[in-house]
């Protein structure tokens, strides 16, 4: 997984810069990946698991709604006569 991260980061920077010398960036990125794997051998596996589980909820709902839910709260303000336009429903 660390080699995959190294390749992706290096190739993305190479495609942005379009200079073959930038491929030498793989050496320091490899060193950073080695240090991360020395601290925890499953660092990239755990990061991938976090990205698959927590990141969608954080990016999709928490930034906009300040909460973690699958659907936004439907706000139905009352009209001038005090009645609401929608029938209240309870979601399980």
SVG drawing of the C-alpha trace seen along z (x, -y; Angstrom):
<svg xmlns="http://www.w3.org/2000/svg" viewBox="-55 -35 71 39">
<polyline fill="none" stroke="black" stroke-width="0.4" points="0.0,0.0 2.9,-2.4 4.4,-1.8 1.0,-2.6 0.8,-5.8 4.3,-6.7 3.6,-6.0 0.3,-8.0 1.8,-11.0 4.9,-11.0 2.9,-10.5 0.3,-13.2 3.1,-15.8 4.8,-14.7 1.6,-15.1 1.1,-18.6 4.7,-19.8 5.6,-17.8 9.3,-17.7 11.1,-14.3 13.4,-15.5 10.4,-15.6 10.4,-11.8 13.2,-12.1 10.5,-13.1 9.8,-9.4 12.9,-9.1 11.8,-11.5 8.2,-10.2 9.5,-6.7 11.5,-7.8 8.3,-9.3 6.4,-6.1 9.2,-4.1 9.0,-6.2 5.2,-5.9 5.5,-2.1 8.2,-1.9 5.9,-3.5 2.9,-1.2 3.2,1.5 -0.6,1.2 -0.6,-2.6 -1.7,-2.7 -4.3,0.1 -5.8,-1.8 -5.7,-5.1 -7.6,-3.4 -10.1,-1.9 -10.7,-5.4 -11.1,-6.9 -13.7,-4.4 -15.7,-4.6 -15.4,-8.0 -14.4,-10.3 -17.6,-10.1 -19.7,-11.0 -17.4,-13.8 -17.1,-15.3 -20.8,-14.8 -22.7,-15.7 -20.6,-17.1 -19.3,-20.1 -22.8,-21.1 -25.0,-20.0 -22.7,-19.9 -23.8,-16.4 -23.5,-12.9 -26.6,-11.6 -27.7,-10.1 -30.3,-12.7 -30.8,-16.3 -33.5,-17.5 -36.5,-18.8 -37.4,-22.2 -41.1,-22.9 -41.9,-26.3 -45.5,-27.1 -47.6,-29.4 -49.3,-32.5 -52.3,-30.4 -49.9,-28.2 -50.3,-25.1 -47.4,-23.3 -47.5,-22.2 -46.1,-18.7 -47.6,-15.8 -45.2,-14.8 -43.5,-11.5 -41.4,-9.4 -38.3,-7.8 -37.1,-4.5"/>
</svg>
